[in-house]
Amino acid sequence: MQVPKEFRPELIPRKGERVSWLLMLLALVYLGVGIWSDDGLTWLPVVFVSLMFLSAGSITLGNWVDRNTVLHLNPEGVGFSNGLRNVSLNWDDVREVRVLDSAWGRRVQVRGVTTSFTFRTLGEVIMQGELKGQIGFAEGEFILNKILEMSGLQKIETSEKASYYSRP
């Protein structure tokens, strides 16, 4: 590998995030009406608002992580950061790679002795026959092949939905 390469995942539209926060606000209004009405407050609106808040917050966190994810390939090794974790592995430190098939691209687990990271190859989100978005790395197959090549891992096991690579 001649030049360091930097990769970023495809980003899904933020429409779902906006909708989830709007629904949370509507649930909060419903809770407010329940508080100020003469009927009293039951536990159901409180639980509903709490669940809506957790849902919207997790969608926002997921979008933030995706927007901060960077994967680096260079002659010395591979690096991965996403705002929550930073992993750097020299090629000799890569001990195994697991590739799991999924509905939206393949999930690739890269493991070292003490640390690991996971990324997805390109996957398409299709609903009712219409492409709604793409997730994962557009160059995911290239990244996977380069990690296998540069680390010297060999295929050890293959099942219907997974492949496992390790040192001979």
Solvent accessible surface area in square Angstrom, and as a share of the most:
residue,aa,sasa,rsa
1,M,55,0.24
2,Q,165,0.73
3,V,97,0.56
4,P,88,0.55
5,K,92,0.39
6,E,98,0.44
7,F,17,0.07
8,R,129,0.47
9,P,17,0.11
10,E,62,0.28
11,L,87,0.43
12,I,59,0.30
13,P,83,0.52
14,R,93,0.34
15,K,136,0.58
16,G,43,0.42
17,E,15,0.07
18,R,154,0.56
19,V,69,0.40
20,S,9,0.06
21,W,76,0.27
22,L,103,0.51
23,L,84,0.42
24,M,16,0.07
25,L,94,0.47
26,L,102,0.51
27,A,3,0.03
28,L,78,0.39
29,V,96,0.55
30,Y,130,0.49
31,L,24,0.12
32,G,12,0.12
33,V,96,0.55
34,G,17,0.16
35,I,89,0.45
36,W,204,0.72
37,S,43,0.28
38,D,151,0.78
39,D,136,0.70
40,G,42,0.40
41,L,84,0.42
42,T,86,0.50
43,W,182,0.64
44,L,106,0.53
45,P,10,0.06
46,V,68,0.39
47,V,61,0.35
48,F,96,0.40
49,V,18,0.10
50,S,53,0.34
51,L,104,0.52
52,M,31,0.14
53,F,108,0.45
54,L,118,0.59
55,S,50,0.32
56,A,0,0.00
57,G,25,0.24
58,S,70,0.45
59,I,65,0.33
60,T,42,0.25
61,L,91,0.46
62,G,33,0.32
63,N,4,0.02
64,W,111,0.39
65,V,25,0.14
66,D,51,0.26
67,R,75,0.27
68,N,56,0.29
69,T,8,0.05
70,V,13,0.08
71,L,0,0.00
72,H,69,0.31
73,L,0,0.00
74,N,38,0.19
75,P,57,0.36
76,E,116,0.52
77,G,4,0.04
78,V,3,0.02
79,G,12,0.11
80,F,14,0.06
81,S,30,0.19
82,N,18,0.09
83,G,48,0.46
84,L,117,0.58
85,R,106,0.39
86,N,128,0.66
87,V,7,0.04
88,S,98,0.63
89,L,10,0.05
90,N,87,0.45
91,W,18,0.06
92,D,108,0.56
93,D,54,0.28
94,V,0,0.00
95,R,98,0.36
96,E,29,0.13
97,V,0,0.00
98,R,89,0.32
99,V,3,0.01
100,L,59,0.30
101,D,71,0.37
102,S,53,0.34
103,A,99,0.77
104,W,118,0.41
105,G,16,0.15
106,R,79,0.29
107,R,98,0.36
108,V,0,0.00
109,Q,26,0.12
110,V,0,0.00
111,R,85,0.31
112,G,12,0.11
113,V,106,0.61
114,T,130,0.76
115,T,45,0.26
116,S,43,0.27
117,F,6,0.02
118,T,51,0.30
119,F,9,0.04
120,R,80,0.29
121,T,4,0.03
122,L,66,0.33
123,G,4,0.04
124,E,81,0.36
125,V,22,0.12
126,I,97,0.49
127,M,113,0.50
128,Q,192,0.85
129,G,75,0.72
130,E,100,0.45
131,L,94,0.47
132,K,97,0.41
133,G,13,0.13
134,Q,56,0.25
135,I,29,0.15
136,G,10,0.09
137,F,5,0.02
138,A,50,0.39
139,E,78,0.35
140,G,0,0.00
141,E,78,0.35
142,F,88,0.37
143,I,0,0.00
144,L,3,0.02
145,N,86,0.44
146,K,35,0.15
147,I,0,0.00
148,L,25,0.13
149,E,114,0.51
150,M,52,0.23
151,S,6,0.04
152,G,40,0.38
153,L,13,0.07
154,Q,103,0.46
155,K,112,0.48
156,I,93,0.47
157,E,109,0.49
158,T,80,0.47
159,S,64,0.41
160,E,158,0.71
161,K,132,0.56
162,A,31,0.24
163,S,15,0.09
164,Y,53,0.20
165,Y,30,0.11
166,S,22,0.14
167,R,78,0.28
168,P,127,0.80
